[in-house]
Amino acid sequence: SEMAPLLGQQGSLGRKNCRRASMIVLSSILADNPKLIKTNPLVESRIWLNCFSNDHDIKNEAIRAWKTGHNVSEENELPPPSKMFAISLTPLLSNKDSDIACAAADAFASAMEKHQGGIEKNFTQLFKSFIESYPTIAEEQKEQILDTRKEKIVTKPIKAKAATKMSTLSLTKKKKKATGTSAITALTTIKKKPKRKTNEPITLKVSKKKERTFDQNILNAQFETNKST
């Protein structure tokens, strides 16, 4: 945690003065503790990266720190980094700082040259990371494509025929239930009389009275008896 500022944006990945100063500090630390460069892969990666900087001041200080950590004189060539160099160098290939990105590419190539047994593995991993990070379609274009696809998708309305079929089926089922009743219930049920329409006139059937008829002979006989008396 104490070395974090030397290894981040404020140190070995920062501007020119920050990178040069961080290399000087790391060189002095490695002079007292040379094993740190082998036990801490991030320290090794940052120093190895700056050994290939385009700036001569940063490059010279980084080479001095590298040779100090490996206990090598300045006249000798640079000792190779560890075989795990690709893990920490690959993300730096796409760094915003062009000098750091170029230095990472040169450091990656030089490390592969020194570790030729792992060239195929490192190339495969490099190509894989490149394919994954390569922008095939911009995010805005993706959104436009998704919007157009959503517009084309139209929900089909439910046909009314299906609903009518369901209603007719339910009616037939209800009718079947009614026909399945016993004969006794059929006899006991009272049939409702059809309702009379309100607009129809009321007609009353009135029976004709029979006219009274008299027998003329009987009537004459009554008068004759009165005369004789």
TAURRA-V617364 format. One record per helix or strand of 2 or more residues. SS is the DSSP state (@ for helix, = for strand). FROM is the first residue (numbers start at 1). LEN is the number of residues. Records with the same first field share a line. If there is no record, write none. Layout:
SS->FROM-LEN, FROM-LEN
This chain:
@->4-4, 16-17, 36-4, 41-10, 56-14, 85-10, 98-17, 116-18, 139-14, 160-20, 183-6, 216-13
